[in-house]
Amino acid sequence: MAAIITPAFQNPDEPNHFMRAEQISRFELVPTFTYEGFKAVTKKDSISADKTILYRTPGGFITDKGLINAYSIFRPMQFNPGVKLNGIKTDSAEKIRWSSGFALRRFANTAIYVPVVYIMPVAGIYIGKFLNLSVITTLYLSRLLNGLLAISICFFALKLAKRSNILMFTVLLFPMTVALFASVSQDAILISCSFLLVAIIDNAEFNATPKYRTSELTAIIILMSIIGMAKPPYALFAFAFLFLSFSKKQKIAIIGIPFLAILGWLYLDHNNLAIIFAPPALHINAKLQIAHILHHPLNFLSLYFKFNLPATLNIYKMFVGVLGWLDVPFSTFYYIAASVILCLGFILNFGFKSNDHTRMRVALLLSVLFTTMAVMATQYITWTALDANTFSGMQGRYLLPIFPLLALALSRTKLTDNISLPKTILSYLPLLFPIVTAISMIEVLVSRYY
C-alpha cells in the first residue's frame, strides 16, 4: 500500500538511493566521481571569508538522464505541503524512459553505500530497462521488490525470535519502518538484517543448552558484514558477541570477518568518503570537527549529558513515523497511542532476573548504548556545524536497527505466568495496533499528497 500510495521520490533521499541503484545496475559497484561538469566556486559565490567553510566538490556521478528528468517533475512536492499530486505533470513523467543519455549528478551521500543493500532496486531497474518501462513505473516496481525482500527477512526473524517477537512486531509495523520498507532506500535491508541477526541470537541463546548451528554462525557473519558495511557505527553490535555462547574461535570469526569486510569496503570507497556534498551554509567540516573532538574530548563527552526534551521528542516521533521528506507527521493522538502500545509491549514482556542470562543481557544494553553514541558522534562529525555545542542531524530511523537489541535485552521467557483475562486482552493490543497504523497512514498520505 505505502509503496503505491506514496508519490515518486517522496521518501528520505529516495532520488539519491535510486541513482545509486541505477549506478550499480551498470556494474559501477565502487562509484567513480567525475571532477567536472559543475562550475567552480568563485568569490561571487562565496558566503564567507571563513577558511573553515567548505564548498561542495565540483563534479558528480554519472546518472541516467531519464531518472534526473523524472525526479525534477516530482521535486516541487518536497517540503511543500501546498503542492499536491494533481498539480504535478504525472503524464509527462510516465513518458520518460531509461537510456536517454547520461549526465552528472551529486549524490555522494548514497554513492558511498555498499552494493548488496540495493539488490532488489537493482533487480527492479533491470526489469524496467528490459521491458522498456518508464522510470516512474520502474521506481514503484523497485519499491515493491525491496519491500518484499525486507518483509520476507522479517518474517523469518519473527518466526525465530522467542522472547523479543512481540516488541519486534510492534516496531516493524510502525509507520517509519513500513515507509522505509516501501522505498528503494538501503534502510529496508539494513533494518531487516538487524532484526534477523537479533532473532537468531534470541533463538539460540535461550535454549536449555545454548548452541549455534553452523548455518546460524554463517548467517550471523553475513548479516553483521552487511550491517557494518552499510553503516559502520552499527559494527559496535559486535560488543555483545563477546558475551554470547560462542567458542573463542567462533568469536574471532564472527567479529573478525565482518570487521575485515568493513575495512575492505572503506578502503575501496575511500575516495568517495572524502567528497564534500553538504551545503556550505551548514558550516560542516569533518576533519576540523574530528580535530575539535580530539582537542576537547571532555567538552564533546559533555554533549551526551545535555538533555533537550523537544529534540528528543522529535527524534522519537521520527522513530515512530514522520513520512515523506520528514514533512508528513501524524496526529498527536497517533503518537500517544503508539507510545502506549510500545510501553505496553515492554511492560508485558519485561523481565530481568539475576539468573536469567544477566551477563549477556547487560552486554546487549551496553551495545545499544555504545552504538547509539557512535551514531550520534558520526552525525556530529558529518552533519553538525563545526564546534557546535549540541548534536544535530540525528533522525529516528537511525535507531530502528538498534531497537531489536534493546527488545531482546529487556524481554523475559514467557509473556505471563497464570495470565489473567485483563492481561490477555492487553497482550492482543500490540497485535491489533497495525490496523490503526494502516488507517492512519492512508489518511495522512492522502491528505498530504492528494
C-alpha positions, 0 to 999 in steps of 0.5 A: 500500500505505502509503496503505491500510495506514496508519490515518486521520490517522496521518501528520505533521499529516495532520488539519491538511493535510486541513482545509486541503484541505477549506478550499480545496475551498470556494474559501477559497484565502487562509484567513480566521481567525475571532477567536472561538469559543475562550475567552480566556486568563485568569490561571487559565490562565496558566503564567507571569508571563513577558511573553515567553510567548505564548498561542495566538490565540483563534479558528480556521478554519472546518472541516467538522464531519464531518472534526473528528468523524472525526479525534477517533475516530482521535486516541487512536492518536497517540503511543500505541503501546498503542492499536491499530486494533481498539480504535478505533470504525472503524464509527462513523467510516465513518458520518460524512459531509461537510456536517454543519455547520461549526465552528472549528478551529486549524490555522494551521500548514497554513492558511498553505500555498499552494493548488496543493500540495493539488490532488489532496486537493482533487480527492479531497474533491470526489469524496467530497462528490459521491458522498456518501462518508464522510470516512474513505473520502474521506481514503484516496481523497485519499491515493491521488490525491496519491500518484499525482500525486507518483509520476507527477512522479517518474517523469518526473524519473527518466526525465530525470535522467542522472547523479543517477537512481540516488541519486534512486531510492534516496531516493524509495523510502525509507520517509519519502518513500513515507509522505509520498507516501501522505498528503494532506500538501503534502510529496508535491508539494513533494518531487516538484517538487524532484526534477523541477526537479533532473532537468531541470537534470541533463538539460540541463546535461550535454549536449555543448552545454548548452541549455534548451528553452523548455518546460524554462525554463517548467517550471523557473519553475513548479516553483521558484514552487511550491517557494518558495511552499510553503516559502520557505527552499527559494527559496535553490535559486535560488543555483545558477541563477546558475551554470547555462547560462542567458542573463542574461535567462533568469536574471532570469526564472527567479529573478525570477518565482518570487521575485515569486510568493513575495512575492505569496503572503506578502503575501496570507497575511500575516495568517495568518503572524502567528497564534500556534498553538504551545503556550505551554509551548514558550516560542516567540516569533518576533519576540523570537527574530528580535530575539535573532538580530539582537542576537547574530548571532555567538552564533546563527552559533555554533549551526551549529558545535555538533555533537550526534551523537544529534540528528543521528542522529535527524534522519537516521533521520527522513530515512530513515523514522520513520512515523506521528506520528514514533512508528513507527521501524524496526529498527536493522538497517533503518537500517544497511542503508539507510545502506549502500545510500545510501553505496553509491549515492554511492560508485558514482556519485561523481565530481568532476573539475576539468573536469567542470562544477566551477563549477556543481557547487560552486554546487549544494553551496553551495545545499544548504548555504545552504538547509539553514541557512535551514531550520534558522534558520526552525525556530529562529525558529518552533519553538525556545524563545526564546534557546535555545542549540541548534536544535530542531524540525528533522525529516528530511523537511525535507531530502528536497527538498534531497537531489536537489541534493546527488545531482546535485552529487556524481554523475559521467557514467557509473556505471563505466568497464570495470565489473567483475562485483563492481561490477555486482552492487553497482550492482543493490543500490540497485535491489533495496533497495525490496523490503526497504523494502516488507517492512519497512514492512508489518511495522512498520505492522502491528505498530504499528497492528494 
